[in-house]
Amino acid sequence: MFITKNKQFKPIFFAILAAALYAISSPVSKLLLREVPPTLMASFLYLGAGLGMSIIDLIRYKKYKGKTEAKLTKQELPYTIGMVALDVAAPIFLMIGLTMASAANVSLLNNFEIVATSLIALIIFKEPIGKRLWGAILLITISSIILSIEDVSSFSFSFGSVFVLLASICWGLENNCTRKLSVKDPLQVVIIKGFGSGIGSLIIALILGEKANNISFIIAALILGFFSYGLSIFFYIYAQRDLGAAKTSAYYAVSPFIGVGLSLIIFREIPTPLFIIALSIMIIGMYFASTEEHNHKHHHTICNIFKKKCQEIV
């Protein structure tokens, strides 16, 4: 019994650690955006993930020379290109949104990715949606609308929220591209994602004339990318292999709420009544979404998108 509990504790710890690592992304990115422009920031985050995971891949290769996982082939090329292109656009939209919206709002609005991924999977890949997930889609959409309202009296929407929602839609599309790479080497997928998206964003940043002169902020952005965009996925993979997709996703679902808590503490933000209402609705919606797979095991793409932003691996 004790051994079994120990075996379960380690993957559970990895799942929660992965969630916590990703949760620091929004509040810390908002701090770094004071010195690093949005597109450059997106580039550094992904380049940090690519560099860091390359080092881990090298260590893995030296340690387990005889063990190799399936590599990407030409057959997956269209989905790989789509994954990289969407991962260029999504974080740029997210960073722009962070410059105009509170980090706490952004942390919650990221959950709209569930809605985007679900509807795209339904329309394009004909994946069925169960009752719980339809309920989650409705609640998360309502919560996202509440979070996007800038002025209740005139019912105007926050531009920052619109950019975050655009990022979520891009990641929803990206989730449905990366679903085709699920049987391939996860680290290889993350490395390609990191360098491909990072270089793509860097080219756009240079075209736009963005510059970052503060070296310490640049290094901090690279380190943040390694932990929040790279290492988070690494821990998620190993948690999933022991716990399974459904349980890991349920533990990982705490990520946005950790992000909200950190944002409120770091920026000393006082939650508005609308924010508290939206948070309550979002919690119920996330519960429905995280428990959906227990009843509908075939909902592979839809129910697993809690993994490090948009299903970085599966």
N, C-alpha and C positions, 0 to 999 in steps of 0.2 A: 504493500500500500504506500509506504513512504517513498519507494523508488518511483512508483507511478506518479505520485504528486510532484516529485522533483523533475521528472521528465516533462510534465505539463507546465511547470512553473517557468522553465526556460523559454519555450516558445511564446507563452503569454507575455513574459517580460519583454521579449523582442518585439511583439506586436504593439505593445503600449509605448515602448521606446521609439519605434518607428513613427507612431502617431505624434508623440511629443516633439521629435526632431522636425517633423514637417510643420507642426503648429507654430514653431518660432519664426517661420518664413515671413509671414505677413507683417508682424510688428517690427522685426529687425530690418526687413527690407524698407519699411517706411522711414526708419531712422537713417539708413544708408542713402536713401533717395535725396537727402538734403545735399549731398555732395556728388552723387552719381546720377546722370540722366536716365530716364526710364528704359530706353532701348539698350543702352550699355549695361544697365543693371541686369536686364534679362539675359544678356549675353554672358556676363560674368557668372551668373547663377548656374547656367548650363555648362559653361566651360569648367567651372569648379567641380561639378558633378562628373563630367567626363574625365578630367585629370585624376580626381580622387579614385574613381572606380577603375581606371586603368591600372593604378598602383595595386589595388586590391586584386584585380584580375591577374596581374603579374605574380603576386604572392601566392594566389590560388594555384597558378600553373606550376610554380616551383614546388609547392607542397603536394599537389595531386597530379603529377605528370601523366599518370596512366588513366585518369578520369577526365573525360571530355564530354561536353554536352553538344547537342545538335546546333550547327552553325547556320546562319542565314544564307539563302541561295537566291538566284535570279528570280525564282518564282515569287518570292516575297518582296521583290524590289518596288512594285507600285505602292504597297502598303508601307514600306520603309520610307519612301519619299514623302508620302502623305503624312506619316507620323512626324517626320522632321519639319516639314513645311508648317503644319499646324502648331507644332511646338515652338516655332519661331514667332508666330502671330500671338498665341495665347498669353505667354508671359509678358509680352510688350503691352498688350491690352491691360493685363493685371497691374503692371507697374504704373501705367498712366492712371488707372483707377485709384491706386493707392495714393497718388499725389493729390487727389481731389476728394477722397472719402476716408472715413475713419478706419483704422486697422481692424477694429472690432466688427464693423459692418462688412468689411471685405472678407473676413474670416468666415462669417456666416453665409454671405452671398456665394462663396465658392461652392456651397452645396447645391447650387442650381445645376451644377455639372451632372448630378444624378438625373435631373429632369431631361437635360439635353441628351445624355447618353441613352436613356431609356427610350425616348421617342425616336431617336435616330435608329436604334437597334430594332425597334418595332417596325418603322416605315421601310427601312432599307433591307434589314436582315430577317424581317418577319419573326422576330423573337417575341413570344407571348408575354404579356404583362399580367400578373396576378392582382387580386383585389387589394392586398396590402400595399403593393407598389403603386397602384393607381391612387390609393389614399395618400401615400407618401408624396407622389408627384403633385397632387392638389395642394397639400399642406405646405410643401417647400415652395411652390409657386406663389401661394398667398403670402408666405413669410418674406419671400424675395421682393414682392411688390411693396410690402410695408417698409422694408429696409431701403427701398429705392426712392421713397417719397421724401422730397426735400422740404416742401412747404404744404402742409395739410390744407390750409385755407385756400390756396390756389391750385392744389393738387398738381404740383410740378415735380418732375423727376430729377434726381441727381445725375449729372453727367458722369461722375465717378462711378456710380452704381451701374450705369449703362455699359461702361467699359469692362467692369468686372463680369457682367453678364455675358458680354461678347467673348471674354476669355473662357468662361464656362462652356459656351457653345462650341468654341474651337476645341477645347479639351474633350467635349462630348464626342465630336467627330474623330478626334485622335484616339479616344478609347476604342472606337469601332474599327480603327485601322490596326491598332496594336493587338487586338483580339486575334488577328490572323498570325501573330508571331508567338503565340502562347507556348508552343512546343519547342521553341528555340532557346538558346542560351540566354538567360535573363541579363547577365552582366554584359554580354555583347550588345544586346538591344539598348541597354542604358548608356553604354559608352558611345554608340552610334548616335543615340538621341542627344547626349551631352555635347559632343563635338559638332555634330551636324547643326543642331539648333543654335548652339553657342556661336559658331562661325557665321551662320546665316544672320543672326541678330547683330553681330559685330559689323558685318558689311552694311546692313541697313543703318546702324548707328553712325558709321563713318560717312555714308552718303548724306545723312541728315546733319552732319557737322557736329555731332555730340562729342564732348570731351570730358574727361575726368582727370584732374591733376593731383588729387589727394591719394597718394599711394596706399596709405593705411586703409582707406575706405575700399579701394579696389581689392586689396588682399582680403579684407573682411568679407566682401561680396563673394569672392571665390571660395572662401572657407564656408560661408553660409550655404552656398550652392552644393558643396561636397556633403555637408551634414543634412540639409533639408531636402535637396533634390537627389542626392546620390546614396548616402549612407542609410537614409530612411528606407529607401527601396530595398537595400541590401538586407536590413533586418526584417523587413516585411516578407521577403522571399523565404527566409529560413523559418519564420513563424508559420507561414502558410503550409510549408511542407510537413509540419508536425500537427498543426491544428486543423488544417483544411481551410478552404476558401471562406465558408460561411462564418466560422468562429473567428477567424482572423479579421474579416471585414467588420464584424461586430465590435471587436476590441479597438480596431482602428478608427471607428466612428467617433471616438472621443476627441479626435484631433482638432476639428474646428472649434470645439468648446474650450479646449486648452488654449487655442489661439485667441479666443475672445477674452478669456481671463487674463492672459499675458498682456493683451492690448490695453485693457482697462487699467491694469496696474502700471504699465510702462508710461502710458500717455495721460494717466490720471483722468480718464474720461468718466463722466457721470452718465450712466445709462438713462436714456429717455423712456417715457412710458411706452412709446411705439416700439422701441428696441426690445424692451422686456416682453411685450406681446409677441413680437416676431420671434424672439429667442424661444419662448414657450412653444409656439406653433412648430418651429424648426425641430425642437427636441422630439416632439411626437412624430413628426414626419421622418426624422432620421431613425427612430425606433422601428417604424413600419418598414422602412427600406432595408435596415440591417437584419430584420427577421424574415424577410421575404423568401430568401433562398432555402430556409429550413423547410418551407412548404412547396417550393418550386425549384428543385435542384438544377433544372435545365436552364435557368436564367443566368448563364455564366457571365456574360458581359455586364448586364444591368446591375447585378447584386454585388459585384466585386469592385466597384469604382471608388471605394473608400481608400484603396491602396494609394498612397503617396501621390496624390493629385492625379486624378484621372487615370488611374490604372496605368501607372508607368510601365508595368511589366506585362500584364496579361492581355 
